[in-house]
Amino acid sequence: MSDEHTNSNGEVDSDDAAEPEEAVESEDGHPSLVLVLAGVAGFGILIGTGALIGVEAYTVDWDGEVELVSEGETVETFSVVHADTQSEKESGLGGVSELEAGTGMLFLHDEMRTFTYAMPRMEFDIDILFIDDSCVIQAVHEADAPTGNETGVEPHHQYRGVGKYVLEVPKGAASGVVEPGDSVRIDGGCEA
């Protein structure tokens, strides 16, 4: 079974995107992420950050926390938004103007398998962590946002890994902090 998918357009259409809003604070005092949704934009890899759908801006409250654990000690904690529907997985962080320190997006998959994540419509660099169903980090990638005429689906913008969970955080927040074999704690999910 292939984990790479294309939509009917087969390419990224960055000209239709509305400008995203910035992060705001929710009623409970936690930061919220505002996503701006534009018309459906095609792209080469479905699973991962990228194309936005819909036509309006809305605020997403943080769904929980993920702790990075190295040698039994918590080394970093992130407030995360869960991406568990197909629509949320397709949208990812694409079109978001920035990701504040200590925040991220956690992709929740039904089963552990190999996934390919790409960078269409990304405006900033991120770290991508592939995490197995036992909360063990399988891969950590430093992912650069596309530049110039790049679409974000070129081979050098595709990141593969085996996992049930995939965590996207600001670049440098995980790379150099944890490595494959370290673990995570996920609220409502697995424990390291």
TIKOL-142219 format. One record per atom (N, C-alpha, C, O): residue in three letters; x, y, z; atom name. Coordinates in steps of 0.2 Angstrom, whole numbers, plus 2048, in hexadecimal, padded with zeros to 3 digits. Layout:
BEGIN
> ALA,X,Y,Z,CA
...
This chain:
BEGIN
> MET,804,7FA,800,N
> MET,800,800,800,CA
> MET,804,806,800,C
> MET,809,807,804,O
> SER,803,80B,7FC,N
> SER,807,811,7FB,CA
> SER,805,816,800,C
> SER,7FF,817,801,O
> ASP,809,81A,803,N
> ASP,808,81F,807,CA
> ASP,808,826,804,C
> ASP,808,82B,808,O
> GLU,80A,826,7FE,N
> GLU,80A,82C,7FA,CA
> GLU,804,82D,7F6,C
> GLU,802,828,7F2,O
> HIS,801,833,7F6,N
> HIS,7FA,834,7F3,CA
> HIS,7FB,83B,7EF,C
> HIS,7FE,83F,7F1,O
> THR,7F7,83B,7EA,N
> THR,7F6,842,7E6,CA
> THR,7EF,843,7E6,C
> THR,7EB,83F,7E5,O
> ASN,7ED,84A,7E6,N
> ASN,7E6,84B,7E5,CA
> ASN,7E5,84D,7DD,C
> ASN,7EA,84B,7D9,O
> SER,7E0,84F,7DB,N
> SER,7DE,850,7D4,CA
> SER,7E2,855,7D1,C
> SER,7E3,854,7CA,O
> ASN,7E5,85A,7D4,N
> ASN,7E9,85F,7D1,CA
> ASN,7F0,85C,7D0,C
> ASN,7F4,85E,7CB,O
> GLY,7F3,858,7D5,N
> GLY,7FA,856,7D5,CA
> GLY,7FF,85B,7D6,C
> GLY,805,859,7D5,O
> GLU,7FE,861,7D8,N
> GLU,803,866,7D9,CA
> GLU,801,86B,7DE,C
> GLU,7FB,86B,7E0,O
> VAL,806,86F,7E1,N
> VAL,804,874,7E6,CA
> VAL,802,87A,7E2,C
> VAL,805,87C,7DD,O
> ASP,7FD,87D,7E4,N
> ASP,7FA,883,7E2,CA
> ASP,7FB,889,7E7,C
> ASP,7F6,88A,7EB,O
> SER,800,88C,7E7,N
> SER,801,891,7ED,CA
> SER,7FE,898,7EC,C
> SER,7FE,89C,7F0,O
> ASP,7FC,899,7E6,N
> ASP,7F9,89F,7E4,CA
> ASP,7F2,8A1,7E7,C
> ASP,7F0,8A6,7E8,O
> ASP,7EF,89B,7E9,N
> ASP,7E8,89C,7EB,CA
> ASP,7E7,89D,7F3,C
> ASP,7E2,89E,7F6,O
> ALA,7ED,89C,7F6,N
> ALA,7ED,89C,7FE,CA
> ALA,7EC,8A3,800,C
> ALA,7EF,8A8,7FE,O
> ALA,7E8,8A4,806,N
> ALA,7E7,8AA,809,CA
> ALA,7EC,8AB,80E,C
> ALA,7EF,8A6,810,O
> GLU,7EE,8B1,811,N
> GLU,7F3,8B2,816,CA
> GLU,7F1,8AF,81C,C
> GLU,7EB,8B0,81E,O
> PRO,7F5,8AB,820,N
> PRO,7F3,8A8,826,CA
> PRO,7F3,8AD,82C,C
> PRO,7F6,8B2,82B,O
> GLU,7EF,8AC,831,N
> GLU,7EF,8B0,837,CA
> GLU,7F5,8AE,83B,C
> GLU,7F8,8A9,83A,O
> GLU,7F6,8B1,841,N
> GLU,7FB,8AF,845,CA
> GLU,7F8,8AC,84B,C
> GLU,7F2,8AB,84C,O
> ALA,7FD,8A8,84F,N
> ALA,7FB,8A5,855,CA
> ALA,7F7,8AA,85A,C
> ALA,7FA,8AF,85B,O
> VAL,7F2,8A7,85D,N
> VAL,7EE,8AB,862,CA
> VAL,7EE,8A7,868,C
> VAL,7EF,8A1,868,O
> GLU,7EB,8AA,86E,N
> GLU,7EA,8A7,874,CA
> GLU,7E3,8A5,875,C
> GLU,7DF,8A9,873,O
> SER,7E2,89F,877,N
> SER,7DB,89C,878,CA
> SER,7D8,89F,87F,C
> SER,7DC,8A2,883,O
> GLU,7D2,89D,880,N
> GLU,7CF,89F,886,CA
> GLU,7D2,89C,88C,C
> GLU,7D2,89F,892,O
> ASP,7D5,896,88C,N
> ASP,7D9,893,891,CA
> ASP,7E0,895,892,C
> ASP,7E4,892,897,O
> GLY,7E2,89A,88E,N
> GLY,7E9,89D,88F,CA
> GLY,7EE,899,88B,C
> GLY,7F4,89C,88B,O
> HIS,7ED,894,888,N
> HIS,7F1,890,884,CA
> HIS,7F2,893,87D,C
> HIS,7EC,896,87B,O
> PRO,7F7,893,87A,N
> PRO,7F7,896,873,CA
> PRO,7F3,892,86E,C
> PRO,7F2,88C,86F,O
> SER,7F0,895,869,N
> SER,7EC,892,864,CA
> SER,7EF,893,85E,C
> SER,7F3,898,85D,O
> LEU,7EE,88F,859,N
> LEU,7F0,88F,852,CA
> LEU,7EB,891,84E,C
> LEU,7E6,88E,84D,O
> VAL,7EC,896,84A,N
> VAL,7E7,898,845,CA
> VAL,7E9,896,83E,C
> VAL,7EE,898,83C,O
> LEU,7E5,892,83B,N
> LEU,7E6,890,834,CA
> LEU,7E2,894,82F,C
> LEU,7DC,894,831,O
> VAL,7E5,896,82A,N
> VAL,7E1,899,825,CA
> VAL,7E0,894,81F,C
> VAL,7E5,891,81D,O
> LEU,7DA,892,81D,N
> LEU,7D8,88D,818,CA
> LEU,7D7,891,812,C
> LEU,7D2,895,811,O
> ALA,7DA,88E,80C,N
> ALA,7D8,891,806,CA
> ALA,7D5,88B,802,C
> ALA,7D4,886,804,O
> GLY,7D4,88D,7FB,N
> GLY,7D1,887,7F7,CA
> GLY,7D6,881,7F7,C
> GLY,7DC,882,7F8,O
> VAL,7D3,87C,7F5,N
> VAL,7D7,876,7F4,CA
> VAL,7DD,877,7F0,C
> VAL,7DC,879,7EA,O
> ALA,7E3,875,7F2,N
> ALA,7E9,875,7EF,CA
> ALA,7EC,86E,7EE,C
> ALA,7EC,86B,7F2,O
> GLY,7EE,86D,7E8,N
> GLY,7F0,866,7E6,CA
> GLY,7F7,866,7E8,C
> GLY,7FB,86B,7E9,O
> PHE,7FA,860,7EA,N
> PHE,800,85E,7EC,CA
> PHE,802,857,7EB,C
> PHE,7FE,853,7EA,O
> GLY,809,855,7EB,N
> GLY,80B,84F,7E9,CA
> GLY,80B,84A,7EF,C
> GLY,80A,844,7ED,O
> ILE,80B,84C,7F5,N
> ILE,80B,847,7FB,CA
> ILE,805,849,7FF,C
> ILE,804,84F,801,O
> LEU,800,845,800,N
> LEU,7FA,846,804,CA
> LEU,7FC,846,80C,C
> LEU,7FA,84B,80F,O
> ILE,7FF,841,80E,N
> ILE,801,841,815,CA
> ILE,806,846,817,C
> ILE,80C,845,814,O
> GLY,805,84A,81B,N
> GLY,80A,84F,81E,CA
> GLY,808,856,81D,C
> GLY,802,857,81C,O
> THR,80C,85B,81E,N
> THR,80A,862,81E,CA
> THR,809,864,817,C
> THR,80C,861,812,O
> GLY,804,868,816,N
> GLY,803,86A,80F,CA
> GLY,7FD,86E,80E,C
> GLY,7FB,873,811,O
> ALA,7F9,86B,809,N
> ALA,7F4,86F,806,CA
> ALA,7EE,870,80B,C
> ALA,7ED,86D,80F,O
> LEU,7EB,876,80A,N
> LEU,7E6,879,80E,CA
> LEU,7DF,878,80B,C
> LEU,7DF,878,804,O
> ILE,7DA,877,80E,N
> ILE,7D3,876,80C,CA
> ILE,7CF,87B,80F,C
> ILE,7D0,87E,814,O
> GLY,7C9,87C,80C,N
> GLY,7C4,881,80F,CA
> GLY,7C4,888,80D,C
> GLY,7C8,889,807,O
> VAL,7C1,88C,810,N
> VAL,7C2,893,80E,CA
> VAL,7C2,898,814,C
> VAL,7C0,89E,812,O
> GLU,7C3,896,81A,N
> GLU,7C3,89B,81F,CA
> GLU,7C8,89A,824,C
> GLU,7CC,895,824,O
> ALA,7C9,89F,829,N
> ALA,7CE,89E,82E,CA
> ALA,7CB,89C,834,C
> ALA,7C5,89E,836,O
> TYR,7CE,898,838,N
> TYR,7CB,896,83F,CA
> TYR,7D1,894,844,C
> TYR,7D7,894,842,O
> THR,7CF,894,84A,N
> THR,7D4,893,84F,CA
> THR,7D4,88C,852,C
> THR,7CE,88A,853,O
> VAL,7DA,889,853,N
> VAL,7DA,882,855,CA
> VAL,7DD,883,85C,C
> VAL,7E3,885,85D,O
> ASP,7DA,880,861,N
> ASP,7DD,880,868,CA
> ASP,7E1,87A,868,C
> ASP,7E0,875,865,O
> TRP,7E6,87A,86D,N
> TRP,7EB,875,86E,CA
> TRP,7E7,86F,871,C
> TRP,7E3,870,875,O
> ASP,7E9,869,86E,N
> ASP,7E6,863,870,CA
> ASP,7E9,85F,876,C
> ASP,7E6,85B,879,O
> GLY,7EF,860,877,N
> GLY,7F3,85D,87C,CA
> GLY,7FA,85F,87C,C
> GLY,7FD,864,879,O
> GLU,7FE,85A,87F,N
> GLU,806,85B,87F,CA
> GLU,809,855,87D,C
> GLU,807,850,87E,O
> VAL,80F,856,87B,N
> VAL,814,851,879,CA
> VAL,81A,853,87C,C
> VAL,81D,858,87B,O
> GLU,81D,84E,880,N
> GLU,824,84F,883,CA
> GLU,829,84B,87F,C
> GLU,828,845,87E,O
> LEU,82F,84E,87E,N
> LEU,834,84A,87B,CA
> LEU,838,847,881,C
> LEU,83A,84B,886,O
> VAL,83A,841,881,N
> VAL,83E,83E,887,CA
> VAL,844,83B,884,C
> VAL,844,837,87F,O
> SER,84A,83D,887,N
> SER,850,83A,885,CA
> SER,854,838,88C,C
> SER,854,83C,891,O
> GLU,856,832,88C,N
> GLU,859,82F,892,CA
> GLU,855,82F,898,C
> GLU,857,831,89E,O
> GLY,84E,82E,897,N
> GLY,849,82E,89D,CA
> GLY,847,835,89F,C
> GLY,843,836,8A3,O
> GLU,84A,83B,89C,N
> GLU,848,841,89E,CA
> GLU,845,845,899,C
> GLU,846,845,893,O
> THR,840,849,89B,N
> THR,83C,84D,896,CA
> THR,841,853,894,C
> THR,843,857,898,O
> VAL,842,854,88E,N
> VAL,847,859,88B,CA
> VAL,843,85E,888,C
> VAL,846,864,886,O
> GLU,83D,85D,886,N
> GLU,839,862,882,CA
> GLU,832,860,883,C
> GLU,830,85B,882,O
> THR,82D,866,883,N
> THR,826,864,884,CA
> THR,823,869,87F,C
> THR,824,86F,87E,O
> PHE,81E,866,87B,N
> PHE,81A,86A,876,CA
> PHE,813,86A,877,C
> PHE,810,865,878,O
> SER,80F,870,876,N
> SER,808,870,876,CA
> SER,807,86E,86E,C
> SER,80A,871,86A,O
> VAL,802,869,86D,N
> VAL,801,867,866,CA
> VAL,7FA,867,864,C
> VAL,7F5,867,868,O
> VAL,7F9,868,85E,N
> VAL,7F2,867,85B,CA
> VAL,7F2,860,858,C
> VAL,7F7,85F,855,O
> HIS,7ED,85D,859,N
> HIS,7ED,856,856,CA
> HIS,7EA,856,84E,C
> HIS,7E5,85A,84D,O
> ALA,7ED,853,84A,N
> ALA,7EB,852,843,CA
> ALA,7E9,84B,843,C
> ALA,7ED,846,842,O
> ASP,7E2,849,843,N
> ASP,7E0,842,843,CA
> ASP,7DB,841,83E,C
> ASP,7D9,83B,83C,O
> THR,7D8,846,83B,N
> THR,7D4,845,835,CA
> THR,7D8,846,82E,C
> THR,7DD,849,82F,O
> GLN,7D5,843,829,N
> GLN,7D9,843,823,CA
> GLN,7DA,84B,821,C
> GLN,7DF,84D,81E,O
> SER,7D5,84F,822,N
> SER,7D5,856,820,CA
> SER,7DA,859,824,C
> SER,7DE,85D,821,O
> GLU,7DB,858,82A,N
> GLU,7E0,85B,82F,CA
> GLU,7E7,859,82D,C
> GLU,7EC,85C,82D,O
> LYS,7E8,852,82B,N
> LYS,7EE,850,829,CA
> LYS,7F0,853,822,C
> LYS,7F6,854,821,O
> GLU,7EB,854,81E,N
> GLU,7ED,857,817,CA
> GLU,7EF,85E,818,C
> GLU,7F4,861,815,O
> SER,7EC,862,81D,N
> SER,7ED,869,81E,CA
> SER,7F4,86A,822,C
> SER,7F8,86E,820,O
> GLY,7F5,866,827,N
> GLY,7FB,866,82B,CA
> GLY,7FC,86D,82D,C
> GLY,7F8,871,82F,O
> LEU,802,86F,82D,N
> LEU,805,876,82E,CA
> LEU,805,87A,828,C
> LEU,807,880,828,O
> GLY,804,878,822,N
> GLY,804,87C,81C,CA
> GLY,800,882,81C,C
> GLY,7FA,882,81E,O
> GLY,803,887,81A,N
> GLY,7FF,88E,81A,CA
> GLY,800,892,821,C
> GLY,7FE,897,821,O
> VAL,802,88E,826,N
> VAL,803,892,82D,CA
> VAL,809,896,82C,C
> VAL,80E,894,82A,O
> SER,809,89C,82F,N
> SER,80F,8A1,82E,CA
> SER,815,89F,832,C
> SER,81A,8A1,831,O
> GLU,813,89D,838,N
> GLU,819,89B,83D,CA
> GLU,816,896,842,C
> GLU,810,895,843,O
> LEU,81B,893,845,N
> LEU,819,88E,84B,CA
> LEU,81D,890,851,C
> LEU,824,890,851,O
> GLU,81A,892,856,N
> GLU,81E,895,85C,CA
> GLU,822,88F,85F,C
> GLU,820,88A,85F,O
> ALA,827,891,863,N
> ALA,82B,88D,867,CA
> ALA,826,889,86C,C
> ALA,822,88C,86F,O
> GLY,827,883,86D,N
> GLY,823,87F,872,CA
> GLY,81D,87D,86F,C
> GLY,818,87A,873,O
> THR,81C,87D,868,N
> THR,815,87B,865,CA
> THR,817,876,85F,C
> THR,81C,876,85D,O
> GLY,811,873,85D,N
> GLY,812,86E,857,CA
> GLY,80C,86B,855,C
> GLY,806,86D,858,O
> MET,80C,867,851,N
> MET,806,863,84E,CA
> MET,808,85B,84F,C
> MET,80D,859,84D,O
> LEU,803,858,852,N
> LEU,804,850,852,CA
> LEU,7FF,84D,84E,C
> LEU,7F9,84E,84E,O
> PHE,802,849,849,N
> PHE,7FE,845,844,CA
> PHE,7FD,83E,847,C
> PHE,801,83B,849,O
> LEU,7F6,83D,848,N
> LEU,7F4,836,84B,CA
> LEU,7F2,831,845,C
> LEU,7ED,833,842,O
> HIS,7F5,82C,844,N
> HIS,7F4,827,83F,CA
> HIS,7F1,821,842,C
> HIS,7F2,820,848,O
> ASP,7EC,81D,83F,N
> ASP,7E9,817,841,CA
> ASP,7EE,812,842,C
> ASP,7EC,80D,847,O
> GLU,7F3,811,83F,N
> GLU,7F8,80C,83F,CA
> GLU,7FF,80E,83E,C
> GLU,800,813,83B,O
> MET,803,80A,840,N
> MET,80B,80B,83F,CA
> MET,80C,809,838,C
> MET,80B,803,836,O
> ARG,810,80D,834,N
> ARG,812,80C,82D,CA
> ARG,817,811,82B,C
> ARG,818,816,82F,O
> THR,819,810,825,N
> THR,81E,815,822,CA
> THR,81A,81B,81F,C
> THR,815,81A,81B,O
> PHE,81B,821,821,N
> PHE,818,827,81E,CA
> PHE,81D,82B,81B,C
> PHE,823,82B,81C,O
> THR,81B,82F,816,N
> THR,81F,834,813,CA
> THR,81C,83B,814,C
> THR,816,83C,812,O
> TYR,81F,840,817,N
> TYR,81D,846,818,CA
> TYR,821,84B,814,C
> TYR,826,84A,813,O
> ALA,81D,850,811,N
> ALA,820,855,80D,CA
> ALA,81F,85C,80F,C
> ALA,81C,85D,814,O
> MET,821,861,80C,N
> MET,821,868,80E,CA
> MET,81D,86D,80A,C
> MET,81F,873,80A,O
> PRO,818,86B,806,N
> PRO,814,870,802,CA
> PRO,811,875,806,C
> PRO,80E,874,80C,O
> ARG,812,87B,804,N
> ARG,80E,881,807,CA
> ARG,811,883,80E,C
> ARG,80E,887,812,O
> MET,817,880,810,N
> MET,81A,881,816,CA
> MET,81E,888,815,C
> MET,821,889,810,O
> GLU,81D,88C,81B,N
> GLU,821,893,81B,CA
> GLU,827,893,81F,C
> GLU,82A,898,820,O
> PHE,828,88D,823,N
> PHE,82D,88D,828,CA
> PHE,830,886,828,C
> PHE,82D,881,826,O
> ASP,836,886,82B,N
> ASP,839,87F,82C,CA
> ASP,837,87C,832,C
> ASP,835,87F,837,O
> ILE,837,875,832,N
> ILE,834,871,838,CA
> ILE,839,86B,839,C
> ILE,83D,869,835,O
> ASP,838,868,83F,N
> ASP,83A,861,840,CA
> ASP,834,85D,840,C
> ASP,82F,85E,842,O
> ILE,835,857,83D,N
> ILE,830,852,83C,CA
> ILE,833,84C,83F,C
> ILE,838,849,83E,O
> LEU,82F,849,844,N
> LEU,831,843,848,CA
> LEU,82C,83E,847,C
> LEU,826,83F,847,O
> PHE,82E,838,845,N
> PHE,82A,832,844,CA
> PHE,82A,82E,84A,C
> PHE,830,82C,84C,O
> ILE,825,82C,84D,N
> ILE,824,829,854,CA
> ILE,820,822,853,C
> ILE,81B,822,850,O
> ASP,823,81D,856,N
> ASP,81F,816,855,CA
> ASP,81A,816,85A,C
> ASP,819,81A,85E,O
> ASP,816,810,85A,N
> ASP,810,80F,85F,CA
> ASP,813,80E,866,C
> ASP,80E,80D,86A,O
> SER,819,80D,867,N
> SER,81C,80C,86E,CA
> SER,81F,813,870,C
> SER,822,813,875,O
> CYS,81E,818,86D,N
> CYS,820,81F,86F,CA
> CYS,828,820,86D,C
> CYS,82B,824,870,O
> VAL,82B,81B,869,N
> VAL,832,81C,868,CA
> VAL,833,820,861,C
> VAL,830,81E,85C,O
> ILE,837,825,862,N
> ILE,839,829,85C,CA
> ILE,83D,825,857,C
> ILE,842,822,858,O
> GLN,83A,824,851,N
> GLN,83D,820,84B,CA
> GLN,842,824,847,C
> GLN,846,822,844,O
> ALA,840,82B,846,N
> ALA,843,82F,841,CA
> ALA,842,836,843,C
> ALA,83D,838,846,O
> VAL,847,83A,842,N
> VAL,847,842,843,CA
> VAL,84A,845,83D,C
> VAL,84F,844,83B,O
> HIS,846,849,83A,N
> HIS,848,84C,834,CA
> HIS,847,854,835,C
> HIS,843,857,838,O
> GLU,84C,858,832,N
> GLU,84C,85F,832,CA
> GLU,84A,860,82B,C
> GLU,84D,85F,826,O
> ALA,844,863,82A,N
> ALA,840,865,824,CA
> ALA,840,86C,822,C
> ALA,83E,870,826,O
> ASP,843,86E,81D,N
> ASP,843,875,81A,CA
> ASP,83D,876,816,C
> ASP,83B,872,812,O
> ALA,83B,87C,817,N
> ALA,835,87F,813,CA
> ALA,837,880,80C,C
> ALA,83D,881,80B,O
> PRO,833,87F,807,N
> PRO,835,880,800,CA
> PRO,836,888,7FF,C
> PRO,834,88C,803,O
> THR,83B,889,7FA,N
> THR,83D,890,7F9,CA
> THR,83C,891,7F1,C
> THR,83B,88C,7ED,O
> GLY,83C,897,7EF,N
> GLY,83B,899,7E8,CA
> GLY,836,895,7E5,C
> GLY,830,896,7E7,O
> ASN,837,892,7DF,N
> ASN,832,88E,7DB,CA
> ASN,831,887,7DE,C
> ASN,82D,884,7DA,O
> GLU,833,885,7E3,N
> GLU,832,87E,7E6,CA
> GLU,82B,87E,7E8,C
> GLU,828,882,7EA,O
> THR,828,878,7E7,N
> THR,821,876,7E9,CA
> THR,821,873,7F0,C
> THR,81C,873,7F3,O
> GLY,826,870,7F3,N
> GLY,826,86D,7F9,CA
> GLY,825,866,7F9,C
> GLY,825,862,7FE,O
> VAL,824,863,7F3,N
> VAL,824,85C,7F2,CA
> VAL,829,859,7EE,C
> VAL,829,853,7ED,O
> GLU,82F,85D,7ED,N
> GLU,835,85A,7EA,CA
> GLU,838,855,7EE,C
> GLU,837,855,7F4,O
> PRO,83B,850,7EB,N
> PRO,83E,84B,7F0,CA
> PRO,842,84D,7F6,C
> PRO,842,84A,7FB,O
> HIS,846,853,7F5,N
> HIS,849,855,7FB,CA
> HIS,845,858,800,C
> HIS,847,85A,806,O
> HIS,83E,859,7FF,N
> HIS,839,85B,804,CA
> HIS,835,856,806,C
> HIS,82F,857,809,O
> GLN,837,850,805,N
> GLN,833,84A,807,CA
> GLN,836,846,80C,C
> GLN,83C,845,80C,O
> TYR,833,845,812,N
> TYR,836,842,818,CA
> TYR,832,83B,81A,C
> TYR,82C,83C,81B,O
> ARG,836,836,81A,N
> ARG,833,82F,81B,CA
> ARG,834,82D,822,C
> ARG,83A,82E,825,O
> GLY,830,829,825,N
> GLY,831,826,82B,CA
> GLY,82B,821,82D,C
> GLY,826,821,82A,O
> VAL,82D,81D,831,N
> VAL,828,818,834,CA
> VAL,825,81B,83B,C
> VAL,829,81D,83F,O
> GLY,81F,81A,83B,N
> GLY,81C,81D,841,CA
> GLY,814,81C,841,C
> GLY,811,81B,83C,O
> LYS,811,81D,847,N
> LYS,80A,81E,848,CA
> LYS,809,825,849,C
> LYS,803,827,848,O
> TYR,80D,829,84C,N
> TYR,80D,830,84E,CA
> TYR,812,833,84A,C
> TYR,818,831,849,O
> VAL,811,839,848,N
> VAL,816,83E,845,CA
> VAL,815,845,848,C
> VAL,80F,847,848,O
> LEU,81A,847,84B,N
> LEU,81A,84E,84E,CA
> LEU,81E,853,84A,C
> LEU,824,851,848,O
> GLU,81B,859,849,N
> GLU,81F,85E,845,CA
> GLU,81F,864,84A,C
> GLU,81A,866,84D,O
> VAL,825,866,84B,N
> VAL,827,86C,850,CA
> VAL,82C,871,84C,C
> VAL,82F,86F,847,O
> PRO,82D,877,84F,N
> PRO,832,87B,84C,CA
> PRO,838,878,84B,C
> PRO,83B,874,84F,O
> LYS,83C,87A,846,N
> LYS,842,877,844,CA
> LYS,847,879,84A,C
> LYS,848,87E,84C,O
> GLY,84B,873,84C,N
> GLY,850,874,851,CA
> GLY,84D,872,858,C
> GLY,851,872,85D,O
> ALA,846,872,859,N
> ALA,843,870,85F,CA
> ALA,844,869,861,C
> ALA,844,867,867,O
> ALA,845,865,85C,N
> ALA,846,85E,85D,CA
> ALA,84C,85B,85B,C
> ALA,850,857,85E,O
> SER,84E,85D,855,N
> SER,855,85B,852,CA
> SER,85A,85D,856,C
> SER,85B,863,858,O
> GLY,85F,859,858,N
> GLY,864,85B,85C,CA
> GLY,862,85A,864,C
> GLY,867,85A,868,O
> VAL,85C,859,865,N
> VAL,85A,858,86C,CA
> VAL,858,851,86D,C
> VAL,85A,84E,873,O
> VAL,855,84E,868,N
> VAL,853,847,869,CA
> VAL,855,843,862,C
> VAL,857,847,85D,O
> GLU,856,83D,863,N
> GLU,858,839,85D,CA
> GLU,854,832,85D,C
> GLU,850,831,862,O
> PRO,854,82F,857,N
> PRO,851,828,857,CA
> PRO,853,824,85D,C
> PRO,859,823,85F,O
> GLY,84E,821,860,N
> GLY,84F,81D,866,CA
> GLY,84D,820,86C,C
> GLY,84B,81D,871,O
> ASP,84D,827,86C,N
> ASP,84A,82B,872,CA
> ASP,842,82A,871,C
> ASP,840,827,86D,O
> SER,83E,82D,876,N
> SER,837,82B,876,CA
> SER,833,832,877,C
> SER,836,837,878,O
> VAL,82D,831,877,N
> VAL,828,836,879,CA
> VAL,823,834,87D,C
> VAL,821,82E,87E,O
> ARG,820,839,881,N
> ARG,819,838,884,CA
> ARG,814,83C,881,C
> ARG,815,842,880,O
> ILE,80E,839,87F,N
> ILE,809,83C,87C,CA
> ILE,803,83C,880,C
> ILE,800,837,882,O
> ASP,800,842,882,N
> ASP,7FA,843,885,CA
> ASP,7F4,83E,882,C
> ASP,7F3,83F,87C,O
> GLY,7F1,83A,885,N
> GLY,7EC,836,882,CA
> GLY,7EE,831,87E,C
> GLY,7EA,82D,87A,O
> GLY,7F5,830,87D,N
> GLY,7F8,82B,878,CA
> GLY,7FD,827,87C,C
> GLY,7FB,824,881,O
> CYS,802,826,87A,N
> CYS,807,821,87D,CA
> CYS,80C,825,882,C
> CYS,80C,82B,882,O
> GLU,80E,821,886,N
> GLU,813,823,88B,CA
> GLU,81A,820,88A,C
> GLU,81A,81A,888,O
> ALA,81F,824,88B,N
> ALA,826,822,88A,CA
> ALA,828,81D,88F,C
> ALA,82D,81A,88F,O
